[in-house]
Amino acid sequence: MGSGGSAGLAAAEGPEGTEQRLEVRGGRVPPALWAQRGLRKLYLSGAGLRELPAELGALRHLRTLALDGNELLEVPEAVCRLPRLAHLYLGRNGLQGLPPAFARLQSLRCLWLEGNFLARFPRALLGLPELRSLQLGDNRLAHLPAALPRMAGLRGLWLYGNRFEEFPPALLRMGHLRVLDLDRNRIARFPDLSGLAALRLLSYDHNPARQPPCVGDTVRLVGDGAQEFMEARQEHLQSLQRREEEEEEGTEALPVAPGDSSPLLENGDGSFAALPGSPGET
């Protein structure tokens, strides 16, 4: 993965929304960039970077940092000193883990780590309460920690292209998840997932499971047999709705004696009498 003399472009955005582009040569960012302490967004994707200088940590107002598609073998320590960082893109590097200092990123809301070499779920992530979206696709994960539900803010979790052979039990206690992607794993059987009340999208394609997972009525499924399952579910829900409407219409058509609003009960001879205990009964 040599960077050679290749050149790339860095894009940056300042506090006034003004954009600028700088050329990155030989995997080195122009020093003038680090002097712009008010930067809000910095995009260094595919720039052949193997490391970043400590000066990065001085960009205290940075909210978005894109370092995907580089040659980083570890997360630069300076990244962990960005207190306002909310969106961080580290996909397609050579990362095998995250440093403990990563837990300092308490403002982080969106983290992309796809296409790395993570064989263990990074423990530092368990201490990030603001994290909403976590992209871990195309790594080497086979298990998730039992403490995963501590990430109570998490709404989207992408785990496609990993090495799960069983559905991770910790996910059954992630009742706040809205999106879960488990494509391209080795899961042969899914448990009942109808208890995941917030779930709205579940992708399970390219797993050896023989039938769609059991989920709530509001969940969209993506995978083998999902379309047929959702069509049958829709027909069933529509049938229940029609039945309820018919029952309501039948109740509304129930005759009422003139001048009397009491509920009526049909006698054997076809006439109606007030139910026992009706208001006004003597």
C-alpha positions in Angstrom: 0.0 0.0 0.0 2.7 2.5 -0.8 1.7 6.1 -1.3 4.6 6.9 -3.7 4.4 10.3 -5.2 0.6 10.2 -5.8 -1.3 13.3 -5.2 -4.8 13.8 -3.8 -7.1 16.6 -2.8 -8.1 17.8 0.7 -11.3 19.7 1.2 -12.0 21.9 4.2 -14.8 24.1 5.4 -14.5 27.0 7.8 -16.9 28.6 10.3 -18.6 30.7 7.6 -19.2 27.7 5.3 -16.4 28.7 2.9 -14.9 25.7 1.2 -11.3 25.3 0.1 -9.3 22.6 -1.6 -5.6 21.8 -1.0 -3.3 19.3 -2.8 -2.0 16.4 -0.8 1.3 15.0 -2.2 3.2 11.9 -1.0 0.7 11.4 1.9 1.5 14.7 3.5 -1.0 17.4 4.2 0.1 21.0 3.6 1.2 22.5 7.0 -0.9 25.7 6.3 -4.0 23.6 6.9 -3.3 23.0 10.5 -3.1 26.8 11.2 -6.8 27.2 10.4 -8.1 26.5 13.9 -11.7 27.4 13.0 -12.2 24.5 10.6 -15.6 22.7 10.9 -15.2 20.0 8.3 -12.1 18.3 6.9 -12.1 15.7 4.1 -8.9 13.7 3.5 -10.3 10.6 1.9 -8.1 8.6 -0.4 -5.1 10.8 0.1 -2.5 8.0 0.8 -2.1 9.0 4.4 -0.2 6.7 6.8 -0.1 9.1 9.7 -1.3 12.5 10.8 0.6 15.2 12.7 -0.2 16.2 16.3 -1.4 19.6 15.0 -4.6 17.9 14.0 -5.6 17.9 17.6 -5.6 21.7 17.7 -8.6 21.9 15.4 -10.9 22.0 18.4 -14.0 23.1 16.4 -13.8 20.3 13.9 -17.2 18.4 13.6 -16.6 16.2 10.6 -13.4 14.4 9.7 -13.1 12.0 6.7 -10.0 9.7 6.7 -11.5 6.8 4.7 -9.6 5.1 2.0 -6.1 5.8 3.4 -3.3 3.6 4.7 -3.7 4.1 8.4 -2.8 1.1 10.6 -4.0 2.8 13.8 -6.1 5.8 14.7 -3.9 8.8 15.1 -3.7 10.0 18.7 -4.6 13.5 17.6 -8.0 12.4 16.4 -8.9 11.5 20.0 -8.3 15.1 21.1 -11.2 16.6 19.0 -13.9 17.4 21.6 -16.6 18.5 19.1 -16.1 15.7 16.6 -19.6 14.3 15.6 -18.9 12.5 12.3 -15.8 10.4 11.7 -15.1 8.3 8.7 -12.3 5.7 9.0 -13.4 3.0 6.5 -11.1 1.1 4.2 -7.9 1.5 6.2 -5.8 -1.1 7.9 -7.2 -0.8 11.4 -7.2 -3.8 13.8 -8.6 -1.9 16.8 -9.3 1.4 18.5 -7.2 3.0 21.3 -8.7 3.4 24.7 -8.4 7.2 24.2 -11.1 6.9 21.5 -13.6 7.0 24.3 -12.9 10.7 24.8 -14.9 11.5 21.7 -18.0 12.1 23.7 -19.7 14.2 21.0 -19.4 11.4 18.3 -22.7 10.6 16.6 -21.7 8.8 13.4 -18.8 6.4 13.0 -17.8 4.5 9.9 -15.3 1.7 10.3 -16.2 -0.5 7.3 -13.6 -2.4 5.4 -11.0 -2.7 8.1 -9.6 -5.8 10.0 -11.5 -5.6 13.3 -11.8 -9.1 14.8 -13.1 -7.8 18.2 -15.7 -5.2 18.9 -13.8 -2.1 20.1 -14.5 -1.7 23.8 -13.9 2.1 23.6 -17.2 2.4 21.7 -19.2 1.3 24.8 -18.5 4.6 26.4 -19.9 6.8 23.7 -23.4 7.8 24.7 -24.1 10.1 21.8 -23.3 7.6 19.1 -26.3 7.1 16.8 -24.9 5.4 13.7 -22.2 2.7 13.7 -20.9 1.2 10.5 -18.8 -2.0 11.0 -19.4 -3.8 7.8 -16.8 -5.9 6.0 -14.7 -6.6 9.1 -13.9 -9.9 10.9 -16.3 -9.8 13.8 -17.8 -13.0 15.1 -19.1 -11.9 18.5 -20.6 -8.8 20.2 -20.0 -7.9 23.8 -22.8 -8.5 26.4 -22.4 -4.9 27.4 -23.6 -3.6 24.0 -27.0 -2.4 25.3 -25.1 0.2 27.2 -25.0 2.1 23.9 -28.5 3.3 24.5 -28.3 6.1 21.9 -27.5 3.7 19.0 -30.2 3.7 16.3 -28.4 2.2 13.3 -25.9 -0.8 13.3 -24.3 -2.2 10.2 -22.6 -5.6 10.6 -22.8 -7.0 7.0 -19.9 -9.0 5.7 -18.5 -10.2 9.0 -18.2 -13.7 10.5 -21.2 -14.2 12.7 -22.4 -17.8 12.8 -25.1 -17.2 15.3 -27.3 -14.2 15.9 -25.5 -12.1 18.6 -27.6 -12.5 21.8 -26.8 -8.9 22.9 -28.8 -7.6 20.0 -32.0 -9.0 21.6 -31.6 -6.3 24.3 -31.1 -3.4 21.8 -34.8 -2.4 21.9 -33.9 1.1 20.6 -32.3 0.0 17.3 -34.2 1.2 14.2 -31.8 -0.2 11.5 -29.9 -3.5 11.7 -27.9 -4.9 8.7 -26.6 -8.5 9.0 -26.1 -9.2 5.3 -23.4 -11.7 4.2 -22.8 -13.5 7.5 -23.2 -17.2 8.3 -26.3 -17.1 10.5 -28.5 -20.2 9.9 -31.2 -19.4 12.4 -32.7 -16.1 13.6 -34.5 -15.9 17.0 -37.9 -14.2 17.5 -37.1 -10.4 17.0 -40.7 -9.1 17.5 -39.6 -7.7 20.8 -37.4 -5.1 19.1 -40.1 -2.5 19.3 -38.2 0.3 17.6 -36.9 -1.8 14.7 -37.9 -0.5 11.2 -35.4 -2.2 8.8 -33.7 -5.6 9.1 -31.4 -6.8 6.3 -30.4 -10.5 6.5 -29.6 -11.3 2.9 -27.0 -13.9 2.0 -27.2 -15.9 5.2 -28.0 -19.6 5.2 -31.2 -19.0 7.2 -34.1 -20.9 5.5 -36.9 -18.5 6.4 -37.3 -14.8 7.2 -36.9 -13.7 10.8 -40.0 -13.2 12.9 -40.3 -9.4 13.4 -42.9 -6.8 14.3 -45.5 -5.7 11.7 -43.8 -2.4 11.1 -40.4 -3.8 10.1 -39.3 -3.9 6.5 -37.2 -7.0 5.7 -34.5 -7.3 3.1 -33.4 -10.8 2.2 -34.4 -14.2 0.7 -38.2 -14.7 1.0 -38.7 -11.2 2.5 -41.0 -9.9 -0.3 -43.4 -12.9 -0.1 -43.3 -12.6 3.7 -44.2 -8.9 3.7 -47.0 -9.4 1.1 -48.6 -12.2 3.2 -48.3 -10.0 6.3 -49.9 -7.1 4.5 -52.8 -9.2 3.3 -53.3 -10.5 6.9 -53.2 -7.0 8.3 -55.7 -5.8 5.7 -58.0 -8.8 6.5 -57.9 -7.9 10.2 -58.7 -4.3 9.4 -61.7 -5.2 7.3 -63.0 -7.5 10.1 -62.7 -4.7 12.6 -64.5 -2.3 10.3 -67.3 -4.8 9.7 -67.7 -5.4 13.5 -67.9 -1.6 14.1 -70.5 -1.3 11.4 -72.5 -4.1 13.0 -72.4 -2.4 16.4 -73.5 1.0 14.9 -76.5 -0.7 13.3 -77.8 -2.1 16.6 -81.5 -0.8 17.1 -82.3 1.5 19.9 -85.8 1.9 21.4 -87.4 5.4 20.9 -86.5 7.8 23.7 -84.2 5.3 25.3 -80.4 5.3 25.0 -80.0 2.1 27.1 -78.1 -0.8 25.5 -80.5 -3.4 24.2 -80.4 -7.2 24.4 -82.4 -9.4 22.0 -85.0 -11.6 23.4 -85.8 -15.0 22.1 -88.9 -13.7 20.3 -86.9 -11.2 18.3 -87.8 -8.2 20.5 -85.2 -6.3 22.5 -85.0 -5.5 26.2 -82.7 -3.2 28.2 -79.6 -4.9 29.6 -79.8 -5.5 33.4 -78.3 -2.6 35.3 -78.9 -0.1 32.5 -79.1 3.6 33.7 -82.6 4.5 34.7 -83.7 0.9 35.3 -86.0 0.4 38.3 
